[in-house]
Amino acid sequence: MKRKQQEDDNDDGVEKKPVSTTVVATSSNTMSTDHLILQSSSKLSHKQDYIFHGGRRHVRPYYFEFISHVNKRWTGKTIVDLFADEFKGRPREYYVGAVKSGRIKVDGEIVPVSYIVKSSQKITHFLHRHEPPVMIDDVVILHQEPDVVTVCKPASVPVHPCGQYRKNTVVGILDAEHDLGTLFPIHRLDRLVSGLLIIARTAAKADFFRQQIEGGLVKKRYIAKVIGVFPEDEMVVDANINYNGSEGRSTAEDAISSGDDKKVKGKPACTKFTRIATNGTHSLVSCEPVTGRTHQIRVHLQYTGHPIANDPLYLNQQIDNLETYIAKRIDAGERKIVSPDDYVYSTEDFSIDPMCTNCPKLIPQGYEEHDEALWLHCVQYSGTGWEYECPYPSWASL
C-alpha cells in the first residue's frame, strides 16, 4: 500500500487532544474561521456522516479542532516551523496560511508566522478533516447484553479513533448505526485483521475483562490462511518480537540461535499453531497467541516459513515481484475497479474548503488505493466463566 503515513500516524497537525465539533459553513470562499459556526455534539458520528461509493465507506469531510501543548522538543521553534517539521502531511505554505487566518492559534490568540512558541502553551489547529475510506462491510453485532456487546470487526476498520480515523472506526460506526451509548473496547485488532471484538458497555465490565487479561486468564484463537503445506503436528513458536515503529513492522529472533554472547532484541513472545486443513498450495491454521506483541501472529507465521498468503509486510523475500504476486492472487471479485470519479466530491456530498489540501477530492492524499482483508481472523476469546465466538470469514476455505 502506498501510504504517506503508517496506519496509526497522525498528520493532521496537533492531534493529541481532539475536540469533537460539527460545523456549518455559511460561505465557502473565505479563508478565515469567522464564517464557521461550531455546534457541540455528544455523539461521535451519525448515519448521515457516511457515503457509500465504489465499494467503500467514506466519511463526509468535517471541521475539527485539535488541541495540544508545546513540549520540550517544540520549544523555541516558530509556529510555522513547528508544524512544517513535525507534521509533514501538508506543505509549509498551508501552515503559513493557517497561522495568518487564525486556523492555528496559540493560547487562543492569532499570532504572526514568526512567533516563537514557549513551553506548555496551548496550540489549536482548526481544519477540514478528510478520513480515509474503509471496506464497505458492516460491523455485525454478534451478541448483546446489558454490559457487553460482541461484534465481527471488518478488515480495514480501526477499533477506535486513532491517527487519521475517527468516524470510520468500529466505535464510530456502532455509534452511528446502533446508538449503544458509551463503549469500552477491552482489546484491539490490527486494522487489517477481522473477527471477534469484545466491547464493554460499562466501566465496571471493562475493568472485569482488564483484570482477567492482565492476569493471563484469557485465551484467544485466530485462523489464518498461509502459504504452503503447514506441518501436521502442533507447532509452538517461542521467538522474541522486535517492533520497529518507523518501519511499521516487526521481526522475530530466536533467543537460543542468537548465542549467549549476543543480546536478544525485542520482547518474549509465544504462539501455538495447529493445522486445520491444506490443499497443497495453502493451509488453514489455528493460531493461539500466548502473548500479545505487535504483529505477533503475522511475524511468527513468517518465522515458520509459512506467512499469511496475502500479507504484504511479511511474505518471504524469495517472492520476486510482490505487487505482481498480490495482483494475480486476488480474485477479480475482491478488487473493485475504481474510477477517478471516486475521488472527486459531489456538491451533494460536501462543500469544499478553499484552504483544505485534500479538497476537492473526497479521499485524503495517500489513501487512493483499496485495502483488502488480511487472511487473519479472530474467532474466539474465552476467560473464567465466559466465552465468545465469531463465524469464520468467507476466505477460510480451500
C-alpha atoms as one frame of an Amber mdcrd trajectory, in Angstrom:
protein
   0.000   0.000   0.000   1.319   3.450  -0.876   0.661   5.368   2.303   2.276
   8.636   3.286   1.764   7.679   6.928   1.536   4.415   8.825  -1.986   3.474
   9.856  -1.616   4.850  13.388   0.330   8.001  12.476  -1.090  11.488  12.822
  -0.559  14.011  10.046  -3.424  16.380  10.711  -1.458  18.738  12.923  -1.544
  18.748  16.703  -3.943  15.919  17.337  -3.269  14.784  20.874  -6.497  16.088
  22.387  -9.243  16.270  19.758 -12.367  18.283  20.392 -15.477  16.937  18.694
 -17.387  19.556  16.769 -19.903  19.852  13.995 -19.591  22.857  11.738 -21.955
  24.602   9.384 -20.169  26.627   6.711 -22.164  29.677   5.707 -19.672  30.597
   2.997 -17.025  28.689   1.097 -14.906  31.467  -0.375 -13.237  32.911   2.725
 -10.102  31.538   4.337 -10.784  32.683   7.922 -12.729  30.772  10.551 -15.185
  33.609  11.222 -17.816  32.098   8.932 -17.713  28.704  10.632 -20.360  28.047
  13.265 -19.389  25.417  15.830 -22.095  23.158  17.207 -21.266  20.847  20.117
 -22.193  17.194  19.758 -22.086  14.389  22.309 -22.245  11.724  19.584 -19.144
  10.622  17.752 -20.960  10.059  14.458 -24.354   9.881  12.732 -25.712   7.826
   9.833 -25.637  10.821   7.512 -21.889  11.196   8.073 -21.156   8.300   5.720
 -21.054   7.999   1.943 -21.099   4.524   0.373 -19.452   4.625  -3.012 -17.146
   2.484  -5.130 -17.281  -0.424  -2.711 -16.054   1.660   0.198 -17.387   3.508
   3.233 -16.366   7.161   3.142 -16.839   9.909   5.715 -18.152  13.305   4.705
 -15.331  15.789   5.406 -15.951  17.826   8.533 -14.330  20.568  10.587 -12.334
  19.564  13.619 -10.140  21.269  16.196  -7.074  19.567  17.620  -5.519  20.742
  20.875  -2.050  20.135  22.263   0.558  21.791  24.451   4.088  22.741  23.493
   6.555  20.065  24.567  10.285  20.348  25.147  11.205  19.466  21.549   8.892
  22.132  20.148  10.016  24.931  22.466  11.913  27.698  20.681  10.581  26.953
  17.198   8.465  29.357  15.220   4.842  28.299  14.985   5.216  27.605  11.250
   8.479  25.673  11.652   6.857  23.561  14.362   4.091  22.383  12.054   6.248
  22.097   8.928   8.819  19.974  10.793   6.501  17.813  12.881   3.502  17.326
  10.593   4.695  16.777   7.050   1.348  15.742   5.615   0.750  19.297   4.415
   3.057  21.783   2.670   4.655  24.654   4.545   2.547  27.142   2.592  -0.600
  25.642   4.120   0.686  26.238   7.658   1.645  29.823   6.803  -1.910  30.452
   5.614  -3.429  28.622   8.588  -1.497  30.808  11.055  -2.361  34.025   9.226
  -6.064  33.133   9.037  -6.319  32.048  12.654  -6.865  28.364  11.989  -3.739
  27.762  14.039  -3.714  29.701  17.304  -1.527  29.897  20.406  -3.334  30.220
  23.742  -6.454  31.145  21.803  -4.822  34.111  20.059  -3.808  34.742  16.446
  -0.023  35.093  16.246   2.397  36.121  13.453   4.117  33.426  11.417   7.430
  34.341  13.107   6.022  33.752  16.607   8.288  31.546  18.753   6.385  29.061
  20.906   7.089  28.587  24.610   6.818  25.554  26.850   3.311  24.420  27.862
   1.492  26.898  25.630  -1.781  25.604  24.195  -1.866  25.243  20.425  -5.086
  24.658  18.495  -5.376  23.610  14.869  -8.764  24.002  13.241  -9.019  22.151
   9.943 -11.195  20.489   7.347 -10.753  16.803   8.068 -10.925  14.062   5.419
 -10.857  10.490   6.758  -9.511   7.565   4.737 -12.146   5.181   3.353 -12.576
   1.645   4.665 -14.082  -1.504   3.196 -17.847  -1.399   2.898 -18.561  -4.432
   5.115 -20.936  -3.929   8.039 -19.933  -4.047  11.680 -22.125  -7.031  12.605
 -23.368  -7.348  16.184 -22.937 -10.966  17.299 -24.082 -10.887  20.910 -25.594
  -8.111  23.004 -26.004  -7.924  26.776 -26.675  -5.001  29.120 -22.977  -4.682
  29.941 -21.190  -6.175  26.921 -21.557  -6.392  23.163 -19.523  -8.503  20.744
 -19.143  -7.655  17.072 -17.460  -9.021  13.964 -14.962  -6.333  13.002 -14.465
  -5.899   9.253 -10.940  -5.753   7.908  -9.547  -2.250   7.232 -11.586  -0.619
  10.035  -9.680   0.537  13.152 -11.236  -0.312  16.505 -11.237   3.189  17.972
 -10.269   6.730  16.901  -6.577   6.921  16.053  -4.388   8.683  13.536  -6.442
   9.750  10.514  -9.503   7.753  11.600 -12.291   8.924  13.877 -15.765   8.252
  12.476 -14.550   5.419  10.205 -13.863   3.176  13.205 -15.770   0.336  14.855
 -16.728   2.612  17.747 -17.797   5.396  15.366 -19.859   3.120  13.115 -21.595
   1.499  16.090 -22.432   4.934  17.471 -23.953   5.987  14.169 -25.863   2.824
  13.330 -26.802   1.267  16.677 -26.661   4.077  19.279 -25.273   1.824  22.023
 -24.062   4.659  24.217 -20.585   4.815  25.737 -18.414   1.888  24.679 -15.214
   0.499  26.195 -13.191  -1.716  23.808 -11.303  -4.182  26.003  -8.882  -5.416
  23.328  -7.915  -4.388  19.825  -7.308  -5.998  16.475  -4.919  -4.631  13.864
  -6.724  -2.518  11.295  -6.427  -5.103   8.503  -7.425  -8.029  10.761 -11.080
  -9.060  11.018 -13.076 -11.002  13.563 -14.302 -11.049  17.130 -14.187  -7.812
  19.074 -15.440  -7.634  22.669 -16.678  -4.243  23.847 -17.793  -3.468  27.387
 -20.741  -1.132  27.850 -19.872  -0.145  31.417 -16.635   0.829  33.122 -17.121
  -1.967  35.655 -17.370  -4.620  32.936 -14.332  -3.183  31.189 -12.384  -3.462
  34.443 -13.548  -7.072  34.821 -12.142  -8.006  31.417  -8.969  -5.968  32.026
  -8.196  -7.843  35.220  -8.622 -11.210  33.507  -6.429 -10.181  30.576  -3.689
  -8.789  32.822  -3.927 -11.901  34.987  -3.241 -14.154  31.998  -6.648 -15.810
  32.297  -7.866 -15.049  28.766  -7.311 -17.398  25.825  -7.701 -16.263  22.230
  -7.775 -18.068  18.926  -7.367 -16.861  15.365  -7.492 -18.531  11.972  -5.029
 -17.747   9.180  -4.608 -18.790   5.563  -0.918 -19.332   4.891   1.364 -20.249
   2.017   2.400 -23.891   1.609   1.739 -27.116   3.490   1.884 -26.280   7.170
   3.262 -29.118   9.358   0.633 -31.524  10.607   1.866 -31.663  14.208   1.238
 -28.793  16.602   3.986 -26.167  16.410   4.935 -23.758  19.192   6.957 -20.700
  18.185   8.856 -19.041  21.028  10.693 -16.133  19.424  11.149 -12.553  20.589
   9.248  -9.842  18.745  11.073  -6.622  17.961   8.757  -3.894  16.626  10.227
  -1.068  14.549   7.852   1.877  14.774   9.484   3.841  11.950   9.028   0.924
   9.545   5.686  -0.217  11.000   6.716  -3.859  11.118   8.141  -6.479  13.481
  10.923  -9.042  13.301  11.334 -12.317  15.206  14.510 -13.570  16.827  15.150
 -16.948  18.449  16.901 -16.475  21.791  18.681 -19.830  21.507  20.076 -19.397
  17.996  21.346 -15.876  18.745  24.042 -17.233  21.055  24.867 -16.466  24.673
  27.132 -13.539  23.835  24.575 -11.730  21.726  21.844  -9.653  23.306  18.386
 -10.694  22.132  16.257  -7.838  20.845  12.564  -7.365  21.382  10.102  -8.833
  23.848   9.396 -12.507  24.597   6.503 -13.873  22.528   4.933 -17.291  22.110
   2.299 -18.600  19.679   0.863 -22.099  19.252  -0.128 -23.177  15.720  -2.258
 -26.143  14.624  -3.008 -27.041  11.015  -6.720 -27.314  10.226  -6.516 -28.248
   6.530  -4.319 -27.930   3.450  -4.706 -28.289  -0.315  -1.006 -28.368  -1.114
  -0.865 -24.689  -2.029  -2.357 -23.050   1.062  -3.110 -24.182   4.603  -5.680
 -23.081   7.148  -4.007 -22.728  10.532  -5.412 -22.220  14.022  -3.333 -19.646
  15.911  -3.305 -19.279  19.688  -1.113 -16.398  20.862   0.083 -16.795  24.438
   1.399 -13.237  24.489   0.151 -10.175  22.611   3.007  -8.420  20.833   2.589
  -6.167  17.802   2.005  -8.275  14.643   2.892 -11.367  16.670   0.906 -13.951
  14.703   1.931 -12.486  11.362   5.652 -12.417  12.099   5.643 -15.813  13.855
   3.996 -17.366  10.803   6.675 -15.780   8.645   9.232 -17.238  11.055   7.875
 -20.745  10.405   8.295 -20.263   6.649   4.526 -20.141   6.112   3.499 -16.444
   6.062  -0.100 -15.348   5.629  -0.745 -15.741   1.925  -1.799 -12.151   1.255
   0.324 -10.328   3.839   2.372  -7.668   2.004   4.515  -6.973   5.076   5.615
 -10.493   5.913   5.649 -12.538   2.721   9.010 -14.220   2.261  11.797 -12.461
   0.386  12.024 -15.067  -2.377   8.869 -13.690  -3.977  10.387 -11.615  -6.775
   7.646  -9.140  -7.557   5.327  -8.644  -4.608   2.869  -6.303  -6.333   2.508
  -8.651  -9.302   2.086 -11.621  -6.974  -0.672  -9.956  -4.982  -2.446  -8.698
  -8.098  -2.514 -12.217  -9.577  -3.626 -13.788  -6.303  -6.583 -11.569  -5.533
  -9.788 -12.850  -7.028 -11.348 -10.490  -9.548 -14.391 -10.065  -7.339 -12.330
  -8.941  -4.357 -10.654  -5.997  -6.055 -13.158  -3.410  -7.225 -12.210  -1.188
 -10.127 -12.066   2.452  -9.072 -12.615   5.301 -11.470 -11.274   8.837 -10.959
 -14.817   9.897 -10.113 -14.498   8.004  -6.822 -12.047  10.632  -5.607 -13.851
  13.806  -6.658 -16.514  15.399  -4.497 -20.137  15.823  -5.382 -21.869  19.044
  -4.406 -24.388  16.856  -2.623 -21.675  15.257  -0.512 -19.841  18.239   0.984
 -18.720  21.790   0.354 -15.078  22.295  -0.476 -12.826  24.320   1.795 -10.579
  26.811  -0.032  -7.643  26.115   2.329  -8.004  22.343   2.512  -5.122  20.432
   0.915  -7.384  17.429   0.206 -10.353  19.193  -1.414 -11.933  18.788  -3.894
 -11.168  15.081  -3.570 -13.153  13.095  -1.047 -10.255  10.790  -0.162  -7.228
  12.287   1.633  -3.907  12.240  -0.159  -2.039   8.949   0.147  -5.130   6.750
   0.567  -6.294   6.313  -3.009  -5.751   2.543  -3.110  -8.113  -0.186  -1.952
  -7.449  -2.106   1.214  -8.054  -5.827   1.223  -8.936  -8.217   4.032  -5.815
  -9.747   5.538  -6.268 -13.508   5.801  -6.148 -13.400   9.591  -9.382 -13.546
  11.578 -10.109 -13.639  15.312 -12.597 -16.430  16.068 -12.669 -16.908  19.848
 -11.947 -15.279  23.201 -12.542 -17.094  26.495 -11.882 -16.451  30.157 -13.057
 -17.531  33.567 -16.776 -18.185  33.219 -17.228 -16.705  29.751 -16.578 -17.421
  26.080 -17.398 -15.562  22.856 -17.028 -16.730  19.255 -17.202 -15.291  15.748
 -18.062 -17.135  12.496 -15.295 -17.948  10.022 -14.805 -15.493   7.116 -15.543
 -16.383   3.503 -11.851 -16.868   2.640 -11.435 -19.594   5.302 -11.861 -22.435
   2.839  -9.602 -24.351   0.474
